Amino acid sequence: MDNIIMEILSITKATVKVLTTNHLINYSLAEPIVRKELHNMPDGSVFIYCLVGDKAYWKDPNNEFRKNLKLTGVPTLLKYGTPQKLVEEECFKAELVRMLFTED
């Protein structure tokens, strides 16, 4: 299992989609695109869907997502342990999502 799409504080490569309840419009645009591209993930990969909490928690500059993962926006799709990530409107582009899932 070289390509692991794991939870936020996991080890090795991981992809985590992150959103807040106040970003439902962006999420509703990104979710069908991301789900459609999931079949492009390498065998043995794991995809973890993660909520970042309510607006107050997300806006706190000291929340775990901002501190540990350096997240700046939602939704975010990232390959954990690498600099590869898509933020906000980038998650709406199937070709970018596909590249994130298929490239090392």
N, CA, C and O atoms as CSV, one atom per row, in Angstrom:
chain,resi,resn,atom,element,x,y,z
A,1,MET,N,N,0.838,-1.192,0.000
A,1,MET,CA,C,0.000,0.000,0.000
A,1,MET,C,C,0.873,1.242,0.000
A,1,MET,O,O,0.982,1.919,1.023
A,2,ASP,N,N,1.485,1.548,-1.111
A,2,ASP,CA,C,2.318,2.729,-1.209
A,2,ASP,C,C,1.491,4.006,-1.306
A,2,ASP,O,O,1.891,5.041,-0.773
A,3,ASN,N,N,0.353,3.944,-1.974
A,3,ASN,CA,C,-0.498,5.114,-2.142
A,3,ASN,C,C,-1.650,5.035,-1.155
A,3,ASN,O,O,-2.650,4.363,-1.407
A,4,ILE,N,N,-1.506,5.710,-0.056
A,4,ILE,CA,C,-2.539,5.684,0.967
A,4,ILE,C,C,-3.177,7.052,1.051
A,4,ILE,O,O,-2.499,8.053,1.282
A,5,ILE,N,N,-4.455,7.090,0.867
A,5,ILE,CA,C,-5.213,8.310,1.020
A,5,ILE,C,C,-5.795,8.170,2.431
A,5,ILE,O,O,-6.749,7.424,2.650
A,6,MET,N,N,-5.211,8.892,3.369
A,6,MET,CA,C,-5.499,8.635,4.781
A,6,MET,C,C,-6.070,9.828,5.507
A,6,MET,O,O,-6.277,10.901,4.940
A,7,GLU,N,N,-6.311,9.607,6.754
A,7,GLU,CA,C,-6.815,10.627,7.647
A,7,GLU,C,C,-5.755,11.702,7.873
A,7,GLU,O,O,-4.575,11.492,7.592
A,8,ILE,N,N,-6.181,12.835,8.373
A,8,ILE,CA,C,-5.334,14.006,8.466
A,8,ILE,C,C,-4.028,13.781,9.214
A,8,ILE,O,O,-2.991,14.260,8.756
A,9,LEU,N,N,-4.026,13.096,10.309
A,9,LEU,CA,C,-2.802,12.951,11.089
A,9,LEU,C,C,-2.135,11.597,10.859
A,9,LEU,O,O,-1.420,11.093,11.725
A,10,SER,N,N,-2.372,11.022,9.703
A,10,SER,CA,C,-1.840,9.708,9.386
A,10,SER,C,C,-0.424,9.782,8.828
A,10,SER,O,O,0.174,10.856,8.755
A,11,ILE,N,N,0.090,8.646,8.445
A,11,ILE,CA,C,1.436,8.546,7.917
A,11,ILE,C,C,1.374,8.413,6.394
A,11,ILE,O,O,0.349,7.989,5.860
A,12,THR,N,N,2.417,8.757,5.708
A,12,THR,CA,C,2.636,8.612,4.271
A,12,THR,C,C,1.654,9.434,3.451
A,12,THR,O,O,1.058,10.376,3.972
A,13,LYS,N,N,1.474,9.097,2.178
A,13,LYS,CA,C,0.653,9.900,1.273
A,13,LYS,C,C,-0.823,9.757,1.619
A,13,LYS,O,O,-1.292,8.662,1.929
A,14,ALA,N,N,-1.546,10.858,1.566
A,14,ALA,CA,C,-2.965,10.789,1.860
A,14,ALA,C,C,-3.704,11.910,1.164
A,14,ALA,O,O,-3.151,12.986,0.941
A,15,THR,N,N,-4.938,11.661,0.826
A,15,THR,CA,C,-5.788,12.688,0.257
A,15,THR,C,C,-6.939,12.904,1.214
A,15,THR,O,O,-7.593,11.951,1.638
A,16,VAL,N,N,-7.185,14.148,1.553
A,16,VAL,CA,C,-8.240,14.480,2.486
A,16,VAL,C,C,-9.060,15.609,1.886
A,16,VAL,O,O,-8.507,16.636,1.493
A,17,LYS,N,N,-10.350,15.434,1.812
A,17,LYS,CA,C,-11.213,16.509,1.356
A,17,LYS,C,C,-11.762,17.193,2.596
A,17,LYS,O,O,-12.298,16.534,3.486
A,18,VAL,N,N,-11.632,18.509,2.657
A,18,VAL,CA,C,-11.995,19.241,3.857
A,18,VAL,C,C,-13.008,20.330,3.522
A,18,VAL,O,O,-12.855,21.031,2.522
A,19,LEU,N,N,-14.039,20.477,4.349
A,19,LEU,CA,C,-15.020,21.527,4.117
A,19,LEU,C,C,-15.694,21.943,5.413
A,19,LEU,O,O,-15.581,21.246,6.421
A,20,THR,N,N,-16.388,23.064,5.400
A,20,THR,CA,C,-17.186,23.487,6.546
A,20,THR,C,C,-18.629,23.606,6.125
A,20,THR,O,O,-18.930,23.660,4.932
A,21,THR,N,N,-19.521,23.647,7.089
A,21,THR,CA,C,-20.938,23.773,6.766
A,21,THR,C,C,-21.226,25.089,6.064
A,21,THR,O,O,-22.211,25.177,5.332
A,22,ASN,N,N,-20.417,26.099,6.255
A,22,ASN,CA,C,-20.623,27.382,5.590
A,22,ASN,C,C,-20.083,27.397,4.169
A,22,ASN,O,O,-20.196,28.409,3.477
A,23,HIS,N,N,-19.514,26.322,3.737
A,23,HIS,CA,C,-18.984,26.243,2.384
A,23,HIS,C,C,-19.752,25.199,1.574
A,23,HIS,O,O,-19.189,24.530,0.709
A,24,LEU,N,N,-21.045,25.071,1.869
A,24,LEU,CA,C,-21.839,24.048,1.202
A,24,LEU,C,C,-21.970,24.287,-0.293
A,24,LEU,O,O,-22.072,23.330,-1.060
A,25,ILE,N,N,-21.969,25.531,-0.719
A,25,ILE,CA,C,-22.067,25.795,-2.153
A,25,ILE,C,C,-20.820,25.269,-2.853
A,25,ILE,O,O,-20.927,24.538,-3.837
A,26,ASN,N,N,-19.648,25.630,-2.361
A,26,ASN,CA,C,-18.415,25.115,-2.954
A,26,ASN,C,C,-18.354,23.601,-2.860
A,26,ASN,O,O,-17.943,22.933,-3.808
A,27,TYR,N,N,-18.760,23.061,-1.725
A,27,TYR,CA,C,-18.756,21.616,-1.544
A,27,TYR,C,C,-19.689,20.959,-2.544
A,27,TYR,O,O,-19.324,19.961,-3.167
A,28,SER,N,N,-20.893,21.506,-2.706
A,28,SER,CA,C,-21.856,20.871,-3.604
A,28,SER,C,C,-21.376,20.907,-5.047
A,28,SER,O,O,-21.769,20.059,-5.848
A,29,LEU,N,N,-20.540,21.865,-5.388
A,29,LEU,CA,C,-19.952,21.905,-6.727
A,29,LEU,C,C,-18.796,20.911,-6.845
A,29,LEU,O,O,-18.639,20.265,-7.882
A,30,ALA,N,N,-18.001,20.787,-5.809
A,30,ALA,CA,C,-16.811,19.934,-5.858
A,30,ALA,C,C,-17.127,18.455,-5.661
A,30,ALA,O,O,-16.504,17.606,-6.298
A,31,GLU,N,N,-18.074,18.132,-4.799
A,31,GLU,CA,C,-18.296,16.726,-4.441
A,31,GLU,C,C,-18.563,15.813,-5.627
A,31,GLU,O,O,-17.920,14.767,-5.718
A,32,PRO,N,N,-19.475,16.143,-6.547
A,32,PRO,CA,C,-19.708,15.205,-7.648
A,32,PRO,C,C,-18.484,15.022,-8.547
A,32,PRO,O,O,-18.280,13.944,-9.105
A,33,ILE,N,N,-17.690,16.048,-8.686
A,33,ILE,CA,C,-16.470,15.956,-9.501
A,33,ILE,C,C,-15.467,15.033,-8.827
A,33,ILE,O,O,-14.894,14.153,-9.469
A,34,VAL,N,N,-15.257,15.235,-7.529
A,34,VAL,CA,C,-14.311,14.406,-6.781
A,34,VAL,C,C,-14.779,12.956,-6.778
A,34,VAL,O,O,-13.983,12.051,-7.031
A,35,ARG,N,N,-16.054,12.724,-6.498
A,35,ARG,CA,C,-16.572,11.343,-6.464
A,35,ARG,C,C,-16.414,10.650,-7.816
A,35,ARG,O,O,-16.086,9.464,-7.874
A,36,LYS,N,N,-16.645,11.380,-8.889
A,36,LYS,CA,C,-16.521,10.804,-10.231
A,36,LYS,C,C,-15.078,10.395,-10.542
A,36,LYS,O,O,-14.852,9.462,-11.313
A,37,GLU,N,N,-14.114,11.079,-9.956
A,37,GLU,CA,C,-12.703,10.804,-10.221
A,37,GLU,C,C,-12.078,9.797,-9.253
A,37,GLU,O,O,-10.929,9.399,-9.445
A,38,LEU,N,N,-12.805,9.382,-8.226
A,38,LEU,CA,C,-12.240,8.463,-7.232
A,38,LEU,C,C,-11.728,7.166,-7.858
A,38,LEU,O,O,-10.768,6.582,-7.355
A,39,HIS,N,N,-12.347,6.710,-8.934
A,39,HIS,CA,C,-11.909,5.459,-9.566
A,39,HIS,C,C,-10.492,5.570,-10.144
A,39,HIS,O,O,-9.871,4.554,-10.459
A,40,ASN,N,N,-9.989,6.779,-10.281
A,40,ASN,CA,C,-8.635,6.989,-10.801
A,40,ASN,C,C,-7.544,6.838,-9.748
A,40,ASN,O,O,-6.358,6.857,-10.076
A,41,MET,N,N,-7.938,6.690,-8.491
A,41,MET,CA,C,-6.932,6.523,-7.443
A,41,MET,C,C,-6.237,5.173,-7.617
A,41,MET,O,O,-6.874,4.205,-8.032
A,42,PRO,N,N,-4.954,5.095,-7.309
A,42,PRO,CA,C,-4.234,3.812,-7.429
A,42,PRO,C,C,-4.830,2.749,-6.511
A,42,PRO,O,O,-5.388,3.062,-5.459
A,43,ASP,N,N,-4.704,1.491,-6.921
A,43,ASP,CA,C,-5.143,0.378,-6.076
A,43,ASP,C,C,-4.482,0.479,-4.713
A,43,ASP,O,O,-3.309,0.837,-4.613
A,44,GLY,N,N,-5.222,0.169,-3.674
A,44,GLY,CA,C,-4.695,0.217,-2.321
A,44,GLY,C,C,-4.782,1.586,-1.673
A,44,GLY,O,O,-4.399,1.748,-0.514
A,45,SER,N,N,-5.285,2.583,-2.412
A,45,SER,CA,C,-5.433,3.928,-1.848
A,45,SER,C,C,-6.676,3.989,-0.970
A,45,SER,O,O,-7.608,3.201,-1.131
A,46,VAL,N,N,-6.673,4.920,-0.058
A,46,VAL,CA,C,-7.798,5.141,0.837
A,46,VAL,C,C,-8.162,6.616,0.750
A,46,VAL,O,O,-7.283,7.477,0.794
A,47,PHE,N,N,-9.449,6.914,0.626
A,47,PHE,CA,C,-9.928,8.292,0.578
A,47,PHE,C,C,-10.662,8.599,1.869
A,47,PHE,O,O,-11.572,7.862,2.249
A,48,ILE,N,N,-10.289,9.665,2.544
A,48,ILE,CA,C,-10.927,10.063,3.799
A,48,ILE,C,C,-11.604,11.411,3.601
A,48,ILE,O,O,-10.991,12.363,3.118
A,49,TYR,N,N,-12.851,11.476,3.973
A,49,TYR,CA,C,-13.651,12.695,3.921
A,49,TYR,C,C,-13.662,13.271,5.333
A,49,TYR,O,O,-13.956,12.550,6.286
A,50,CYS,N,N,-13.349,14.543,5.484
A,50,CYS,CA,C,-13.198,15.115,6.816
A,50,CYS,C,C,-13.837,16.491,6.895
A,50,CYS,O,O,-13.599,17.329,6.026
A,51,LEU,N,N,-14.626,16.735,7.897
A,51,LEU,CA,C,-15.217,18.055,8.135
A,51,LEU,C,C,-14.287,18.881,9.016
A,51,LEU,O,O,-13.655,18.349,9.928
A,52,VAL,N,N,-14.205,20.176,8.744
A,52,VAL,CA,C,-13.327,21.025,9.545
A,52,VAL,C,C,-14.048,21.740,10.684
A,52,VAL,O,O,-13.426,22.504,11.422
A,53,GLY,N,N,-15.327,21.507,10.835
A,53,GLY,CA,C,-16.057,22.101,11.946
A,53,GLY,C,C,-16.901,23.292,11.554
A,53,GLY,O,O,-17.037,23.619,10.375
A,54,ASP,N,N,-17.463,23.931,12.553
A,54,ASP,CA,C,-18.326,25.088,12.295
A,54,ASP,C,C,-17.498,26.314,11.926
A,54,ASP,O,O,-16.268,26.281,11.968
A,55,LYS,N,N,-18.184,27.392,11.566
A,55,LYS,CA,C,-17.507,28.596,11.093
A,55,LYS,C,C,-16.534,29.156,12.129
A,55,LYS,O,O,-15.413,29.530,11.786
A,56,ALA,N,N,-16.952,29.215,13.385
A,56,ALA,CA,C,-16.093,29.773,14.433
A,56,ALA,C,C,-14.792,28.973,14.557
A,56,ALA,O,O,-13.713,29.552,14.677
A,57,TYR,N,N,-14.899,27.652,14.527
A,57,TYR,CA,C,-13.698,26.823,14.634
A,57,TYR,C,C,-12.813,27.003,13.407
A,57,TYR,O,O,-11.598,27.162,13.531
A,58,TRP,N,N,-13.420,26.979,12.226
A,58,TRP,CA,C,-12.627,27.122,10.997
A,58,TRP,C,C,-11.893,28.459,10.957
A,58,TRP,O,O,-10.733,28.514,10.550
A,59,LYS,N,N,-12.555,29.535,11.373
A,59,LYS,CA,C,-11.957,30.871,11.310
A,59,LYS,C,C,-10.836,31.068,12.335
A,59,LYS,O,O,-10.023,31.980,12.185
A,60,ASP,N,N,-10.783,30.243,13.352
A,60,ASP,CA,C,-9.732,30.344,14.368
A,60,ASP,C,C,-8.381,30.006,13.723
A,60,ASP,O,O,-8.199,28.887,13.245
A,61,PRO,N,N,-7.434,30.947,13.699
A,61,PRO,CA,C,-6.139,30.682,13.056
A,61,PRO,C,C,-5.332,29.590,13.747
A,61,PRO,O,O,-4.351,29.099,13.188
A,62,ASN,N,N,-5.729,29.208,14.946
A,62,ASN,CA,C,-5.023,28.168,15.680
A,62,ASN,C,C,-5.698,26.806,15.601
A,62,ASN,O,O,-5.314,25.889,16.326
A,63,ASN,N,N,-6.705,26.654,14.729
A,63,ASN,CA,C,-7.350,25.341,14.654
A,63,ASN,C,C,-6.374,24.328,14.048
A,63,ASN,O,O,-5.433,24.694,13.345
A,64,GLU,N,N,-6.618,23.072,14.333
A,64,GLU,CA,C,-5.698,22.002,13.939
A,64,GLU,C,C,-5.462,21.943,12.427
A,64,GLU,O,O,-4.355,21.629,11.990
A,65,PHE,N,N,-6.477,22.237,11.637
A,65,PHE,CA,C,-6.344,22.165,10.187
A,65,PHE,C,C,-5.429,23.261,9.653
A,65,PHE,O,O,-4.605,23.024,8.770
A,66,ARG,N,N,-5.583,24.442,10.192
A,66,ARG,CA,C,-4.722,25.557,9.761
A,66,ARG,C,C,-3.301,25.383,10.273
A,66,ARG,O,O,-2.344,25.640,9.543
A,67,LYS,N,N,-3.151,24.949,11.523
A,67,LYS,CA,C,-1.822,24.800,12.119
A,67,LYS,C,C,-1.065,23.612,11.538
A,67,LYS,O,O,0.073,23.762,11.094
A,68,ASN,N,N,-1.679,22.447,11.537
A,68,ASN,CA,C,-0.970,21.217,11.164
A,68,ASN,C,C,-0.901,20.980,9.660
A,68,ASN,O,O,0.106,20.490,9.148
A,69,LEU,N,N,-1.972,21.328,8.956
A,69,LEU,CA,C,-2.011,21.066,7.516
A,69,LEU,C,C,-1.832,22.306,6.667
A,69,LEU,O,O,-1.740,22.226,5.442
A,70,LYS,N,N,-1.785,23.459,7.329
A,70,LYS,CA,C,-1.611,24.741,6.622
A,70,LYS,C,C,-2.735,24.990,5.613
A,70,LYS,O,O,-2.500,25.541,4.538
A,71,LEU,N,N,-3.963,24.580,5.970
A,71,LEU,CA,C,-5.098,24.808,5.080
A,71,LEU,C,C,-5.469,26.285,5.076
A,71,LEU,O,O,-5.411,26.962,6.102
A,72,THR,N,N,-5.851,26.766,3.899
A,72,THR,CA,C,-6.231,28.169,3.750
A,72,THR,C,C,-7.649,28.343,3.248
A,72,THR,O,O,-8.192,29.446,3.316
A,73,GLY,N,N,-8.259,27.290,2.748
A,73,GLY,CA,C,-9.604,27.389,2.211
A,73,GLY,C,C,-10.266,26.035,2.144
A,73,GLY,O,O,-9.619,24.995,2.272
A,74,VAL,N,N,-11.579,26.070,1.940
A,74,VAL,CA,C,-12.344,24.840,1.806
A,74,VAL,C,C,-13.312,24.985,0.635
A,74,VAL,O,O,-13.827,26.074,0.384
A,75,PRO,N,N,-13.557,23.900,-0.075
A,75,PRO,CA,C,-12.973,22.581,0.160
A,75,PRO,C,C,-11.502,22.538,-0.253
A,75,PRO,O,O,-11.042,23.315,-1.090
A,76,THR,N,N,-10.792,21.611,0.360
A,76,THR,CA,C,-9.406,21.335,0.001
A,76,THR,C,C,-9.274,19.843,-0.230
A,76,THR,O,O,-9.776,19.033,0.550
A,77,LEU,N,N,-8.602,19.492,-1.292
A,77,LEU,CA,C,-8.302,18.098,-1.591
A,77,LEU,C,C,-6.790,18.012,-1.578
A,77,LEU,O,O,-6.125,18.701,-2.350
A,78,LEU,N,N,-6.231,17.166,-0.702
A,78,LEU,CA,C,-4.778,17.115,-0.606
A,78,LEU,C,C,-4.269,15.703,-0.519
A,78,LEU,O,O,-4.968,14.789,-0.084
A,79,LYS,N,N,-3.043,15.547,-0.939
A,79,LYS,CA,C,-2.351,14.271,-0.809
A,79,LYS,C,C,-1.439,14.441,0.394
A,79,LYS,O,O,-0.409,15.111,0.319
A,80,TYR,N,N,-1.824,13.833,1.493
A,80,TYR,CA,C,-1.123,14.009,2.762
A,80,TYR,C,C,0.343,13.607,2.642
A,80,TYR,O,O,0.674,12.595,2.024
A,81,GLY,N,N,1.200,14.402,3.234
A,81,GLY,CA,C,2.627,14.110,3.234
A,81,GLY,C,C,3.340,14.609,1.986
A,81,GLY,O,O,4.536,14.375,1.814
A,82,THR,N,N,2.599,15.301,1.106
A,82,THR,CA,C,3.194,15.880,-0.097
A,82,THR,C,C,2.719,17.325,-0.195
A,82,THR,O,O,1.787,17.711,0.512
A,83,PRO,N,N,3.334,18.127,-1.049
A,83,PRO,CA,C,2.845,19.495,-1.242
A,83,PRO,C,C,1.635,19.567,-2.184
A,83,PRO,O,O,1.095,20.651,-2.407
A,84,GLN,N,N,1.209,18.435,-2.733
A,84,GLN,CA,C,0.130,18.418,-3.708
A,84,GLN,C,C,-1.216,18.656,-3.049
A,84,GLN,O,O,-1.610,17.937,-2.130
A,85,LYS,N,N,-1.935,19.700,-3.542
A,85,LYS,CA,C,-3.278,19.951,-3.038
A,85,LYS,C,C,-4.040,20.844,-4.006
A,85,LYS,O,O,-3.456,21.576,-4.805
A,86,LEU,N,N,-5.346,20.760,-3.911
A,86,LEU,CA,C,-6.260,21.618,-4.656
A,86,LEU,C,C,-7.094,22.366,-3.635
A,86,LEU,O,O,-7.552,21.775,-2.657
A,87,VAL,N,N,-7.297,23.662,-3.848
A,87,VAL,CA,C,-8.026,24.484,-2.890
A,87,VAL,C,C,-9.170,25.198,-3.591
A,87,VAL,O,O,-9.011,25.750,-4.679
A,88,GLU,N,N,-10.326,25.172,-2.942
A,88,GLU,CA,C,-11.531,25.865,-3.375
A,88,GLU,C,C,-11.868,25.568,-4.835
A,88,GLU,O,O,-12.130,24.413,-5.170
A,89,GLU,N,N,-11.870,26.569,-5.711
A,89,GLU,CA,C,-12.324,26.400,-7.093
A,89,GLU,C,C,-11.504,25.376,-7.877
A,89,GLU,O,O,-11.994,24.829,-8.865
A,90,GLU,N,N,-10.271,25.109,-7.458
A,90,GLU,CA,C,-9.478,24.089,-8.147
A,90,GLU,C,C,-10.136,22.719,-8.036
A,90,GLU,O,O,-9.956,21.872,-8.911
A,91,CYS,N,N,-10.900,22.494,-6.961
A,91,CYS,CA,C,-11.593,21.226,-6.758
A,91,CYS,C,C,-12.765,21.056,-7.728
A,91,CYS,O,O,-13.338,19.970,-7.807
A,92,PHE,N,N,-13.131,22.107,-8.467
A,92,PHE,CA,C,-14.235,22.039,-9.426
A,92,PHE,C,C,-13.766,21.528,-10.783
A,92,PHE,O,O,-14.589,21.285,-11.666
A,93,LYS,N,N,-12.469,21.363,-10.962
A,93,LYS,CA,C,-11.911,21.009,-12.268
A,93,LYS,C,C,-11.508,19.532,-12.279
A,93,LYS,O,O,-10.544,19.128,-11.627
A,94,ALA,N,N,-12.269,18.742,-13.033
A,94,ALA,CA,C,-12.049,17.292,-13.071
A,94,ALA,C,C,-10.623,16.937,-13.468
A,94,ALA,O,O,-10.046,16.002,-12.913
A,95,GLU,N,N,-10.047,17.660,-14.413
A,95,GLU,CA,C,-8.696,17.322,-14.860
A,95,GLU,C,C,-7.670,17.520,-13.745
A,95,GLU,O,O,-6.711,16.754,-13.653
A,96,LEU,N,N,-7.855,18.534,-12.896
A,96,LEU,CA,C,-6.939,18.754,-11.774
A,96,LEU,C,C,-7.118,17.678,-10.705
A,96,LEU,O,O,-6.138,17.185,-10.147
A,97,VAL,N,N,-8.371,17.312,-10.420
A,97,VAL,CA,C,-8.645,16.259,-9.446
A,97,VAL,C,C,-8.037,14.951,-9.933
A,97,VAL,O,O,-7.407,14.233,-9.156
A,98,ARG,N,N,-8.221,14.638,-11.200
A,98,ARG,CA,C,-7.667,13.415,-11.781
A,98,ARG,C,C,-6.136,13.402,-11.660
A,98,ARG,O,O,-5.548,12.381,-11.304
A,99,MET,N,N,-5.501,14.530,-11.957
A,99,MET,CA,C,-4.034,14.597,-11.839
A,99,MET,C,C,-3.594,14.373,-10.400
A,99,MET,O,O,-2.609,13.674,-10.159
A,100,LEU,N,N,-4.310,14.955,-9.436
A,100,LEU,CA,C,-3.949,14.761,-8.025
A,100,LEU,C,C,-4.047,13.291,-7.651
A,100,LEU,O,O,-3.194,12.778,-6.926
A,101,PHE,N,N,-5.084,12.606,-8.139
A,101,PHE,CA,C,-5.280,11.201,-7.808
A,101,PHE,C,C,-4.291,10.270,-8.517
A,101,PHE,O,O,-3.987,9.194,-8.001
A,102,THR,N,N,-3.798,10.657,-9.663
A,102,THR,CA,C,-2.998,9.719,-10.452
A,102,THR,C,C,-1.500,9.982,-10.430
A,102,THR,O,O,-0.720,9.063,-10.683
A,103,GLU,N,N,-1.074,11.195,-10.139
A,103,GLU,CA,C,0.358,11.499,-10.171
A,103,GLU,C,C,0.985,11.352,-8.791
A,103,GLU,O,O,0.346,11.605,-7.769
A,104,ASP,N,N,2.252,10.939,-8.784
A,104,ASP,CA,C,2.997,10.815,-7.511
A,104,ASP,C,C,3.564,12.133,-7.093
A,104,ASP,O,O,4.218,12.222,-6.054
